Amino acid sequence: MKKNIIILILIIIILCLCGFFVIDKINNNKNKEQIDNSANEGNNQQDNQDGITEYIGQAYSNIKEFNWPTEELPKESTDPDSVTIKINLPKILLNSEATKSINDKIYNDYSNEISSLESNTVQIPPSDINISYEYTIKDNILFILIKKDITTYRSSGSTSYNVYYYDITNDKELSVDNICNIFNIKLEDIGDKAAESIYAVMNKQSNSFDIYYKQDSTCPSFGCMDVKTISIDN
C-alpha cells in the first residue's frame, strides 16, 4: 500500500512537471508570434512610408554558373574554374502605356544577357556578369538605375549604367533632359572641364544626385564615362 502511494505521488509530480513545460512552451510561442508580428508591422509601415514598394516588382531574376573551359579559349592556371551570369531586372507595377514602354525598354536593353544565360552561351572571353538595380522616388518621379558589372579575367572588365524615369503624377516617361530641366541640373554643376554631356541622372537621397556624364561624345554610352555626386536646392 505504501509503495502504491509513493508511485502515485511520483506520477503526480511527473504530470505537474510535464504540464509546466507545455505551458512554458505555449507562452514562448505566443511571445515569439508577438515579436514576429511586431517586426512585420514595422516593415509594412516602412514600406508604406517609403511609398516605393507598391510601384516596383521583379521582372526577371536568374543566375547560372558556367564552367570555364571552352574550345575558343582554353583555361589557364590563373583563370577561375567557372564564371557566373546573374541578372535581376525590375518592372513598374502600374499598368499604362508609359509604364509598358519603360518595362519593355528595360527588358530589351538586357535581352542579350538574358539570351546568353538561358541558352547556356558563354561569352568569349568568359566573364562574370552581374546586373542589379536600385530605385528611389523624388518629387513623385520614380528613378530606376540598372548597373551592369562585367569582370573579365583576361582584361580589366567594365561597369555600365542605365537610368529610367517615370512621372507618377502625370503617368509619363521622362528623358534625362526632362530630369535636368525639372531639377535645374546643368553640365557646369559637375565641375569637370572635360565633361561634354550628361548621360544619366540618379537621385540618391533627398536632394543628392549622381550625375553620369561623358567626357568624349564619340565614345559609346558605357565608355569614357564618369560619375559625380552633387546636391541640388529644389
Summary of the structure (lengths in Angstrom):
residues: 234
radius of gyration: 28.1
end to end distance: 92.1
largest distance: 104.9
contacts: 608
relative contact order: 0.09
helix: 35%
strand: 35%
